[in-house]
């Protein structure tokens, strides 16, 4: 048995914890780790995979009988907020076994850092970014000479981005530093390309073992599509939304009430906020909350603790809860609208069950016919084990520059050949050529300040002696882009409406663009530094949803699968037979009948599918191209059609695309024949011509300019504080054309924003007649579905109803705010939500309370000491204003400005107080953003 092979001290601790039988990952992995193998463990959260890695490593450490001080074990986690439950478990094991365990991350204070340098722990828990910094400290470098084992958590989170590439080279640098190979153990959720992920983690040519626990085959998955009833229609009026939305909310409520704990996953942060608000508005007594990466650490921890303690029954979350955050037992996962990808569905539903003896359960709540069929196709692919391939970034030049600097921090002079031999052992750089490395080194030498000195005659790189080099290194410890926020200001009143992410602003933030924000359509009139000036407009047509940049892309294969399903169902020739076929395949009866009815409303000769592209004259100035190509291939198609049509028609043309259609709008007449002719011309182009046309379209786009800026920052070619409006991106692109910066930005944009390869295959099939192109004089039913979805997801709210919605949303936020309470009399401290407090008195002694508003839960005593002045000021407010003062303290207004607001609201009801707090928050945020 796996446990029997472990050190006797570990066996005793296991017995104390009552762990008699190993879980499947532990049974399979422990013997392999004890043998010294590199092991990748793929299993769901809650299956004991952390202990499957930790216990044999601790056992080997105890057998080693180490007496020399030093760091013997590294535990690397990509989570920005280190998992408190994981930390407590690791420290418990360490304390039981006499193995010291400590944490090093961005918030570790100077005293703790000094202590770790003097007296290193046997095991250090850290992040990929902090590991970069650790490898520059002389003492810690010396302590790392003892390193034997590296455990990398959440490998799936790292494998597909540049953080992972950075880590893979860092592990090679570590091996070079310690002078021997290291045993690596990786922990991962389900991935599509197991061997690709393993090679990424272990490096080129190193042997490895994979332990994979397949939960997909046991998953219970269901796709439903709620049909509105009379109650829903009445509630839709009351809630100022669509009846379909209300039907989905009702279904969520019913599912949540039937289970103890439910996770509700959505695809974007904006949708998490919107759904959380809608649930609170419709069912104020439902104990549910919202969790996503943009919320403060304090709010996220409060939500996680609420789930674990049972105070909350449900949480609306984005990918932030896909990771291994411990939230206790989860009965059910609801996916609100299609998850877009098989891997997403499997990882999310894998959060339920939470023990391998329990069956993970997931319900997908679909929207329109494409959304329901997409969800169903994803379930079918999941059960067949057809997960999307994992794509490890291929030799990115910006990370290479960053890592050349990191090597120069380790040693001031390197022969390029020696550097090359180390770096190409990292899997992303397996095909790197010496000439490519030399080109990047030369570019670093040409920058001002120089980030490397390259001497051609000796073919060496040397660390430059300038402050700019050190500044560059420490500013680019992280490969995560620093997303900025832009203020949205009403140009007429000067009122701050809210903020927009840089991703949206980069793509659409130009005068003349119409977009929907906070339920209203706006037109951009001016971009002034960090402020986007807008005016409200009546007509929402052509407006863009403000969260469009966040969407998870639907893969080409999934969209094609949806098309094939449509073709097969329509070939049955009868609506009832189509519904029966879907039920036999596993779809719920109501959803199957809905899908069949929708498909049979479309004229059969104009049904778009995997073999048919339909180009529809939807209106005089609107053409819909129905194409089942997925998000990225349709985005590529829209850019290419845009390049051709704008030149040919000599007028502005707007494009929107989703996985199943491209909607083209013009201010003047737009004949369908012009679009068909442009599509045919694309099919006639040679691959080189098509690639050049894509490049021409891409480098004009806001998304490319944003990516270019991020790449330039990672290279150190532009200042870290630069944003898309503070520098002339056009001039920068021109200046860096032909350099590694331009090449890398172009490659990143082509790989992540577009899918030229799939589109090229489709265009060839159109040319060869294997995919037919049909012209429809619309509007057809599916044309209306595509167009309405664009308007529907905007959720435009009449202005007279918006004020009440904003007020209710703010009230829900303030009542749900958690604060740290401190008693002035007995010293009691505790966390409570504003809505749970009835009397502002100490629950222990009845004494006077003060609060800390924003805090870290890592060390509450330290927070109280650090914020003693705030505690005193808040106590004065609570003495004077009681619970209303507490409610006001939950706002984002500086504490010294609260008195004025509360005095103004004297005698007013809660709605009026909320209004005044919201207005004051806006003024404060406006001043802060304009100062920035």
LOKOLLO-280334 format. One record per residue (C-alpha): residue in one letter; x, y, z. Coordinates in steps of 0.25 Angstrom, whole numbers, padded with zeros to 4 digits, always signed. Each point is the difference from the previous one (the first is absolute). Example, Ala and Ser with C-alpha at 12.3 -4.5 7.8 and 13.67 -1.06 7.14 Angstrom:
! LOKOLLO-280334
A+0049-0018+0031/S+0006+0014-0002/
//
This chain:
! LOKOLLO-280334
X+0000+0000+0000/X+0005+0014-0003/X-0001+0005+0014/X+0008-0012+0005/X+0012+0005-0008/X+0001+0013+0007/X+0009+0004+0012/X-0006-0005+0013/X-0002+0015+0005/X-0009+0002-0012/X-0008-0013+0003/X-0002+0004+0014/X-0005+0014-0004/X-0009-0006-0010/X-0006-0009+0010/X-0002+0012+0009/X-0008+0007-0011/X-0008-0013-0002/X+0005-0002-0014/X+0000-0015-0002/X-0001-0002-0015/X+0007+0008-0010/X-0009+0007-0011/X+0003-0005-0015/X+0010+0012-0003/X+0007-0004+0013/X+0000-0015-0003/X+0006+0002-0014/X+0009+0012+0003/X+0007-0002+0013/X+0008-0013-0004/X+0005+0008-0013/X+0004+0012+0008/X+0008-0009+0010/X+0007-0006-0011/X+0005+0014-0004/X-0008+0001-0013/X-0005+0013-0006/X-0015-0001+0001/X-0012+0008-0005/X-0012-0003+0008/X-0013+0004-0007/X-0013-0001+0009/X-0011+0009+0005/X+0000+0009+0012/X-0003-0007+0013/X+0006-0014-0005/X+0012+0001+0009/X+0010+0003-0011/X+0008+0011+0008/X+0003-0011+0011/X+0003-0010-0012/X+0012+0009-0003/X+0003+0006+0014/X+0001-0013+0009/X+0010-0008-0009/X+0009+0013-0001/X-0001+0002+0015/X+0003-0015+0002/X+0012+0001-0009/X+0005+0012+0007/X-0001-0007+0014/X+0007-0012-0006/X+0011+0010-0005/X+0003+0004+0015/X+0004+0014-0005/X+0008+0008+0010/X+0005+0011-0008/X-0009+0013+0000/X-0006+0003-0013/X-0013-0001-0009/X-0002-0014-0004/X-0014+0001-0006/X-0007+0010-0008/X-0015+0001-0002/X-0004+0009-0011/X-0014+0005-0002/X-0005+0009-0010/X-0012+0005+0008/X+0002+0015+0003/X-0007-0002+0013/X+0007-0011+0007/X-0010-0011+0005/X-0002+0001+0015/X-0005-0014+0001/X+0012-0006-0007/X+0009+0008+0008/X-0006-0005+0013/X+0000-0014-0005/X+0015+0001-0004/X+0004+0007+0013/X-0008-0011+0008/X+0008-0011-0007/X+0013+0008+0002/X-0002+0002+0015/X-0003-0015+0002/X+0012-0004-0008/X+0010+0010+0005/X+0001+0006-0014/X+0000+0015+0000/X-0010+0006-0010/X-0001+0015-0004/X-0006+0009-0011/X+0007+0011-0009/X-0009+0009-0008/X-0002+0014-0004/X-0007+0004+0014/X+0011-0007+0008/X+0006+0011+0009/X+0014+0004+0002/X+0002-0006+0013/X-0005-0014-0005/X+0009+0001-0012/X+0012+0003+0009/X-0003-0012+0009/X-0002-0009-0012/X+0014+0005-0005/X+0007-0003+0013/X-0008-0013+0004/X-0006-0006-0013/X-0012-0010+0001/X+0002-0014-0005/X-0012+0003-0010/X-0003+0013-0006/X-0014+0003-0006/X+0001+0011-0011/X-0006+0005-0013/X+0007+0000-0014/X+0002+0015+0001/X+0006+0000+0014/X+0010-0012-0004/X+0006+0010-0010/X+0003+0009+0011/X+0005-0011+0010/X+0010-0004-0011/X+0007+0014+0002/X+0003+0000+0015/X+0014-0005+0004/X-0004-0007+0013/X-0013-0007-0006/X+0008-0004-0012/X+0010-0007+0009/X-0012-0007+0008/X-0005-0005-0013/X+0012-0008-0003/X-0006-0010+0009/X-0013-0001-0009/X-0004-0014-0004/X-0015+0000-0003/X-0009+0010-0007/X-0016-0001+0001/X-0007+0008-0010/X-0015+0002+0002/X-0011+0004-0010/X+0009-0004-0011/X-0012+0001-0010/X-0001+0015+0004/X+0014+0002-0004/X+0002-0008-0013/X-0007+0009-0010/X+0006+0013+0004/X+0013+0008+0001/X+0000-0001+0015/X+0002-0015-0002/X+0011+0002-0011/X+0007+0009+0010/X-0001-0011+0011/X+0005-0011-0010/X+0013+0008-0002/X+0001+0004+0014/X+0000-0015+0004/X+0012-0002-0010/X+0007+0012+0007/X-0002-0007+0013/X+0006-0013-0005/X+0012+0007-0005/X+0001+0007+0014/X-0001-0012+0009/X+0009-0008-0010/X-0009-0012-0001/X-0014-0005-0005/X-0012+0002+0009/X-0012-0009+0002/X-0012+0008-0005/X-0014-0004+0004/X-0012+0007-0007/X-0014+0001+0004/X-0011+0003-0010/X-0015+0000-0003/X-0004-0007-0013/X+0007+0005-0012/X-0001-0003-0015/X+0014-0004-0004/X+0006-0008+0012/X+0014-0002-0007/X+0001+0014-0004/X-0003+0005+0014/X+0010-0010+0006/X+0011+0004-0010/X-0002+0015+0003/X+0002-0003+0015/X+0011-0010+0000/X+0008+0006-0012/X+0006-0006-0012/X+0005-0015+0000/X-0003-0003+0015/X-0008-0012+0003/X-0013+0001+0008/X-0012-0007+0004/X-0015+0004+0000/X-0010-0003+0010/X-0014+0003-0006/X-0013-0002+0008/X-0011+0001-0010/X-0013+0006+0006/X-0006+0004-0014/X-0006-0014-0002/X-0008+0001+0013/X-0005+0014-0001/X-0015+0002+0000/X-0002+0011-0010/X-0013+0007-0005/X-0004+0011-0009/X-0013+0007+0003/X-0007+0012-0007/X-0011+0006+0009/X-0013+0004-0007/X-0006+0013+0006/X-0014-0002+0007/X-0010+0011+0004/X+0007+0002+0013/X+0013+0003-0007/X-0007+0010-0010/X-0006+0007+0012/X+0014+0000+0008/X+0006+0005-0013/X-0008+0013+0001/X+0004+0002+0015/X+0014-0003-0002/X+0002+0008-0013/X+0006-0011-0008/X-0004-0011-0011/X-0009-0011+0004/X+0011-0011-0005/X+0009+0006+0010/X-0010-0001+0011/X-0003-0015-0003/X+0015-0002+0001/X+0001+0007+0013/X-0012-0009+0005/X+0007-0013-0004/X+0013+0004+0007/X-0008+0003+0013/X-0007-0013-0001/X+0013-0008-0002/X+0007+0008+0011/X-0011-0003+0010/X+0000-0015-0003/X+0015-0001+0003/X+0009+0004+0012/X+0011+0007-0007/X+0000+0005-0015/X+0010+0006-0009/X-0006+0009-0011/X+0011+0002-0011/X-0001+0011-0010/X+0010+0004-0011/X+0003+0014+0003/X+0002+0009+0012/X-0011+0010-0005/X-0010-0012-0001/X+0004-0004+0014/X-0004+0014+0005/X-0012+0000-0008/X-0006-0014+0003/X+0004+0003+0015/X-0008+0013+0000/X-0012-0007-0007/X+0000-0011+0010/X+0000+0010+0012/X-0010+0008-0007/X-0010-0011-0003/X+0003-0009+0012/X+0005+0009+0012/X-0001-0011+0010/X+0009-0010-0008/X+0013-0001+0007/X+0009+0002-0013/X+0012+0009-0003/X+0010+0003-0011/X+0015-0004-0002/X+0010+0004-0010/X+0014+0005-0002/X-0003+0015+0000/X-0006+0000+0014/X+0009+0003+0012/X+0007-0011+0007/X-0009+0003+0012/X-0013-0002-0007/X+0005-0013-0007/X+0004-0006+0013/X-0013+0004+0007/X-0007-0007-0012/X+0009-0012+0001/X-0002-0001+0015/X-0015+0002-0001/X-0001-0012-0009/X+0008-0009+0009/X-0008+0004+0012/X-0013-0002-0006/X-0004+0015+0001/X-0001+0000-0015/X-0008-0010-0008/X+0006+0005-0014/X+0010+0008-0006/X+0001+0006-0014/X+0014-0001-0005/X+0009+0001-0012/X+0013-0008-0002/X+0005+0005+0013/X-0007-0012+0007/X+0005-0010-0010/X+0013+0000+0007/X+0003-0008+0012/X-0006+0009+0010/X-0006-0008+0012/X-0015+0003+0002/X-0004-0013+0006/X-0010-0009-0006/X-0008+0004-0013/X-0012-0008-0004/X-0003+0006-0013/X+0006+0009-0011/X-0009+0009-0008/X+0006+0005-0013/X-0007+0013-0004/X+0000+0000-0015/X+0009-0009-0008/X+0014-0001+0005/X+0006+0001-0014/X+0010-0010+0002/X+0001-0015+0004/X+0012+0002+0010/X-0008+0011+0007/X-0012-0008+0002/X+0008-0012+0005/X+0009+0008+0010/X-0013+0008+0005/X-0009-0012+0002/X+0012-0007+0006/X-0001+0010+0012/X-0013-0008+0004/X+0000-0014+0007/X+0013+0004+0006/X+0004-0014+0004/X+0002-0011-0010/X-0011-0008+0006/X-0010+0010-0004/X-0005+0003-0014/X+0003+0014-0005/X-0013+0006-0005/X-0002+0012-0010/X-0012+0007-0006/X+0002+0009-0012/X-0011+0011-0001/X-0001+0004-0015/X-0005+0012-0006/X-0003+0000-0015/X+0000-0011-0010/X+0015+0001-0003/X+0004+0001+0015/X-0008-0012+0003/X+0005-0009-0011/X+0014+0005+0003/X-0001-0004+0014/X-0005-0013-0004/X+0011-0002-0010/X+0010+0003+0011/X-0006-0011+0009/X+0000-0010-0011/X+0015+0003-0002/X+0003+0000+0015/X-0006-0014+0001/X+0008-0005-0012/X+0013+0006+0006/X+0002+0010-0011/X+0006+0012+0007/X+0006+0012-0007/X+0015-0002-0002/X+0009+0008+0010/X+0009+0010-0008/X+0013+0003+0007/X+0005+0014-0005/X+0011-0003-0010/X+0014+0007+0003/X-0006+0014+0003/X+0011+0011-0002/X-0005+0009+0011/X+0002-0011+0011/X+0013-0003-0006/X+0005+0014+0002/X-0005+0000+0014/X+0007-0013+0003/X+0013+0005-0006/X-0001+0011+0010/X-0003-0010+0011/X+0013-0008-0004/X+0008+0012+0001/X-0005+0003+0014/X+0005-0014+0004/X+0014+0002-0007/X+0005+0013-0007/X+0006-0007-0012/X-0005-0011-0009/X+0005-0006-0013/X-0012-0001-0009/X+0002-0014-0003/X+0000-0004+0015/X-0013+0008+0002/X-0006-0006-0013/X+0003-0015+0005/X-0007+0003+0013/X-0012+0008-0005/X-0003-0010-0012/X-0002-0011+0011/X-0013+0007+0004/X-0011-0006-0009/X-0006+0014-0006/X+0014+0002-0005/X+0003-0014-0005/X+0001+0006-0015/X+0007+0013+0004/X+0012+0003-0009/X+0013+0006+0004/X-0002+0011-0010/X-0014+0003+0006/X+0006+0001+0014/X+0011+0009-0006/X-0010+0009-0006/X-0007+0003+0013/X+0013+0002+0007/X+0004+0010-0010/X-0014+0007+0001/X+0002+0001+0015/X+0014+0007-0003/X-0007+0010-0009/X-0010+0005+0010/X+0001+0012+0009/X+0003-0003+0011/X+0008-0012-0005/X-0006-0013+0006/X+0012-0008-0004/X+0014+0002-0006/X+0003-0009-0012/X+0014-0002-0005/X+0000-0006-0014/X+0015-0003+0000/X-0001-0009+0012/X-0015-0003-0002/X-0003+0003+0015/X-0011+0008+0007/X+0004+0008+0013/X-0008+0006+0010/X-0001+0016-0002/X+0004+0009+0012/X-0012+0009-0001/X-0013+0002+0009/X-0009-0003-0012/X+0004-0014-0001/X-0003-0003+0015/X-0013+0008-0001/X-0004-0008-0013/X+0003-0013+0007/X-0008+0003+0013/X-0012+0006-0008/X-0001-0012-0009/X+0000-0011+0011/X-0015-0002-0005/X-0004-0004-0014/X-0015+0003+0004/X-0004+0013-0008/X-0003+0012+0009/X-0014+0003-0004/X-0004+0015+0002/X-0013+0006+0002/X-0006+0011-0007/X-0010+0010+0005/X-0013+0001-0008/X-0005+0015+0002/X-0013+0006-0005/X+0004+0011-0009/X-0012+0009+0003/X+0000-0001+0015/X+0014-0004+0004/X-0006-0012+0008/X+0009-0012+0001/X-0008-0012-0005/X+0010-0011+0003/X+0012-0006-0005/X+0004-0009-0012/X+0011-0010-0001/X+0012+0003-0009/X-0003-0012-0009/X-0014+0006-0004/X+0006+0014-0002/X+0011-0004-0009/X-0009-0007-0010/X-0012+0009+0001/X+0004+0013+0007/X+0000+0010-0012/X-0010+0012-0002/X-0013-0004-0008/X+0000-0014+0007/X-0014-0004+0006/X+0000-0010+0012/X-0009-0004+0011/X+0005+0002+0015/X-0008-0001+0012/X-0013-0003-0008/X+0001+0012-0008/X+0005+0003-0014/X+0011+0011-0001/X+0008+0006-0012/X+0015+0003+0002/X+0002+0015-0003/X+0015+0002+0005/X+0011-0008+0006/X+0008+0009+0010/X+0011-0007+0007/X-0006-0010+0009/X-0014+0005-0002/X-0010-0005-0010/X-0010+0011-0003/X-0014-0004-0004/X-0014+0004-0003/X-0012-0008+0002/X-0008-0004-0013/X-0014-0005-0002/X+0003-0011-0010/X+0008-0012+0004/X+0001-0006-0014/X+0015-0003-0003/X+0004+0002+0014/X+0011-0010+0006/X-0002-0006+0013/X+0011+0005+0009/X+0005-0014+0005/X+0002-0005-0014/X+0015-0001+0001/X-0001-0010+0012/X-0007-0011-0007/X+0006-0014+0000/X+0001-0004-0015/X-0008-0012-0005/X+0010-0009-0008/X-0002-0003-0015/X-0003-0015+0003/X-0011+0003+0010/X-0007+0010-0010/X+0002-0010-0011/X-0007-0011+0009/X-0012+0009+0002/X-0001+0002-0015/X+0001-0015-0002/X-0011-0002+0011/X-0009+0010-0008/X+0002-0007-0013/X-0003-0014+0006/X-0013+0005+0007/X-0005+0007-0012/X+0002-0012-0009/X-0010-0007+0009/X-0011+0008-0007/X-0009+0001+0012/X+0000+0009+0012/X-0005-0011+0010/X+0011-0010-0006/X+0011+0010+0003/X-0005+0002+0014/X+0000-0015+0003/X+0014-0001-0006/X+0005+0010+0009/X-0007-0006+0012/X+0006-0014-0004/X+0014+0007+0000/X-0002+0005+0014/X-0006+0014-0001/X-0012+0004+0010/X-0013-0001-0007/X-0004+0015+0001/X+0014+0004-0005/X-0001-0010-0012/X-0014+0005-0004/X+0004+0014+0001/X+0013-0003-0009/X-0009-0008-0010/X-0010+0011-0001/X+0010+0011-0002/X+0007-0008-0011/X-0012-0003-0008/X-0004+0015+0000/X+0012+0002-0010/X-0003-0003-0014/X+0007-0013-0003/X+0008+0006-0012/X+0006+0011+0009/X+0004-0008+0012/X+0015+0003+0003/X+0008-0012+0005/X+0014-0006-0001/X-0002-0002-0016/X-0008+0013-0003/X+0003+0015+0002/X-0012+0009-0002/X+0002+0014-0003/X-0013+0008+0004/X-0005+0013-0004/X-0006+0003+0014/X-0003+0015-0003/X+0003+0010-0010/X+0013+0004+0007/X+0002-0014+0008/X+0006-0013-0005/X+0001-0012+0008/X+0011-0011-0004/X-0004-0013+0007/X+0012-0008+0001/X+0003-0011+0011/X+0015+0003+0001/X+0001+0004+0015/X+0004+0013+0007/X+0014+0002-0005/X-0002-0005-0015/X-0012+0009-0001/X+0008+0012+0006/X+0010-0003-0011/X-0011+0000-0010/X-0006+0013+0004/X+0014+0007+0000/X+0003-0005-0014/X-0014+0003-0006/X+0002+0014+0007/X+0013+0002-0008/X-0007-0003-0013/X-0013+0006+0002/X+0005+0014+0006/X+0009+0001-0012/X-0011-0004-0010/X-0012+0008+0005/X+0008+0012+0005/X-0009+0001+0012/X+0002-0003+0015/X-0005-0015+0003/X-0002-0005+0014/X+0002-0015+0004/X-0005-0009+0012/X+0003-0014+0000/X-0003-0012+0009/X+0003-0015-0002/X-0011-0002-0011/X-0001+0013-0007/X+0006+0013-0005/X-0010+0012+0000/X+0004+0011-0009/X-0006+0014+0001/X+0001+0013-0008/X-0006+0013+0001/X-0004-0001-0015/X-0005-0011-0008/X+0008-0013+0000/X-0003-0010-0011/X+0001-0014+0004/X+0007-0003-0014/X+0012+0009+0004/X+0002-0009+0013/X-0001-0013-0008/X+0009+0006-0011/X+0010+0003+0012/X-0001-0014+0005/X+0003-0006-0013/X+0012+0009-0002/X+0006-0005+0013/X-0002-0014-0004/X+0008+0003-0013/X+0012+0006+0008/X+0013-0008+0001/X+0005-0003+0015/X+0010+0011-0001/X-0010+0010-0005/X-0010-0004+0011/X+0011+0001+0010/X+0004+0014-0004/X-0014+0005+0000/X-0002-0005+0014/X+0012+0007+0004/X-0004+0013-0006/X-0014-0001+0007/X+0006-0005+0013/X+0011+0011+0002/X-0011+0011-0001/X-0009-0006+0011/X+0000+0004+0014/X+0002-0014+0005/X+0014-0001-0007/X+0004+0014+0005/X-0003-0005+0014/X+0007-0013-0002/X+0012+0008-0006/X+0001+0009+0012/X+0000-0012+0010/X+0011-0007-0008/X+0008+0013-0001/X-0001+0002+0016/X+0005-0015+0002/X+0012+0004-0009/X+0002+0012+0008/X-0001+0008-0013/X-0011+0010+0006/X-0002+0005+0014/X-0009-0009+0009/X-0009+0011+0002/X-0003+0003-0015/X-0015-0003-0004/X-0007+0000-0014/X-0002+0015+0001/X+0012+0005+0006/X+0009-0005-0011/X-0002+0001-0015/X-0002-0015-0003/X+0000+0002-0015/X+0014+0007+0001/X+0005-0011+0009/X-0004-0011-0009/X+0007+0007-0011/X+0012+0002+0008/X+0001-0014+0004/X-0004-0007-0013/X+0010-0011-0004/X+0005-0001+0015/X-0003-0012+0009/X-0011+0009+0007/X-0008+0001-0013/X+0002-0015-0003/X-0005-0004+0014/X-0012+0009+0000/X-0004-0005-0013/X+0002-0014+0003/X-0008+0001+0013/X-0012+0007-0006/X+0000-0010-0011/X+0000-0012+0009/X-0009+0006+0011/X-0010+0009-0007/X-0002-0007-0014/X-0001-0013-0006/X+0005+0001-0014/X+0003-0014-0002/X-0014-0005+0002/X-0006+0011-0009/X+0010-0003-0011/X-0005-0015+0000/X-0014+0005-0001/X+0003+0010-0011/X+0007-0011-0008/X-0013-0009+0002/X-0008+0012-0005/X+0009+0001-0012/X-0001-0015-0003/X-0015+0000+0002/X+0000-0010+0012/X-0006+0012+0009/X-0012+0007-0008/X-0003+0015+0001/X-0014+0003+0000/X-0007+0014-0001/X-0012+0003+0008/X-0010+0012-0001/X-0003+0002+0015/X-0003+0002+0010/X+0000-0015+0003/X-0003-0006+0014/X+0015-0003+0003/X+0004+0013-0005/X-0010+0006+0010/X+0006-0009+0011/X+0015+0005-0003/X-0004+0015-0001/X-0009-0001+0012/X+0010-0007+0008/X+0009+0012-0002/X-0011+0010+0005/X-0004-0010+0011/X+0013-0002+0007/X+0001+0015+0000/X-0012+0000+0010/X-0003+0014-0003/X-0009+0006+0011/X-0009+0012-0001/X+0006+0012+0007/X-0011+0002+0010/X+0002-0014+0005/X+0015+0000+0001/X+0001+0009+0012/X-0008-0010+0009/X+0009-0011-0005/X+0013+0007+0003/X-0006+0004+0014/X-0004-0015+0003/X+0014-0005-0005/X+0008+0010+0009/X-0009-0003+0012/X+0003-0015-0002/X+0015+0003-0001/X+0000+0008+0012/X-0008-0010+0008/X+0009-0011-0004/X+0013+0007+0003/X+0008-0008+0011/X+0008+0008+0010/X+0010-0003+0011/X-0006+0005+0013/X+0008+0004+0013/X-0005+0002+0014/X+0006+0012+0007/X-0003-0006+0014/X+0003-0015+0000/X+0009-0001-0013/X-0010-0010-0007/X+0002-0001-0015/X-0009-0006-0011/X-0005+0000-0014/X-0014+0004-0003/X-0009+0004-0012/X-0007+0014+0002/X-0013-0007-0003/X+0002-0010+0011/X+0003+0011+0011/X-0013+0005+0007/X+0006+0007+0012/X+0014+0007-0001/X+0005-0006+0013/X+0011-0010+0003/X-0007-0014+0000/X+0009-0004+0012/X-0001+0011+0010/X-0009+0010-0006/X+0011+0011-0002/X+0003+0010-0010/X+0004-0005-0014/X+0009+0005-0011/X+0003-0006-0014/X+0011-0003-0010/X-0006+0002-0013/X+0011-0006-0010/X+0009-0011+0006/X+0007-0013-0003/X-0005-0012+0008/X+0014-0006+0001/X+0003+0007+0013/X-0012+0007+0006/X+0008+0005+0013/X+0010+0007-0009/X-0011+0006-0008/X-0006+0006+0013/X+0013+0006+0004/X+0003+0006-0014/X-0013+0006-0001/X-0002+0005+0015/X-0003+0014-0005/X-0011-0005-0009/X-0006-0008+0011/X+0000+0013+0009/X-0007+0008-0011/X-0010-0010-0004/X-0004-0002+0015/X-0003+0015+0001/X-0009-0001-0013/X-0007-0013+0006/X-0002+0007+0014/X-0007+0012-0007/X-0008-0007-0011/X-0001-0014+0004/X-0004-0010-0011/X-0002+0010-0010/X+0015+0004+0002/X+0004-0015-0002/X-0008+0000-0013/X+0007+0012-0005/X+0014-0005+0005/X-0003-0012-0010/X+0001+0010-0012/X+0013+0004-0007/X+0000+0014+0005/X+0012+0004+0008/X-0003+0000+0015/X+0003+0015+0002/X-0011+0003-0010/X-0011-0009+0006/X-0004+0010+0010/X-0005+0010-0010/X-0008-0010-0008/X-0006-0006+0013/X-0004+0015+0005/X-0006+0003-0013/X-0009-0013+0001/X-0004+0003+0014/X-0015-0005+0001/X+0000-0006-0014/X-0004-0014-0003/X+0009-0011-0004/X-0002+0002-0015/X+0003+0015+0001/X+0013-0003+0008/X+0004-0011-0010/X-0002+0011-0012/X+0009+0010+0008/X+0011-0011+0002/X-0001-0004-0015/X+0002+0014-0004/X+0011+0003+0009/X+0007-0013-0004/X-0001+0005-0015/X+0006+0013+0003/X+0011-0006+0008/X+0003-0010-0011/X+0000+0011-0010/X+0010+0008+0007/X+0009-0011+0002/X+0000-0005-0014/X+0002+0014-0006/X+0012+0002+0009/X+0006-0013-0005/
//
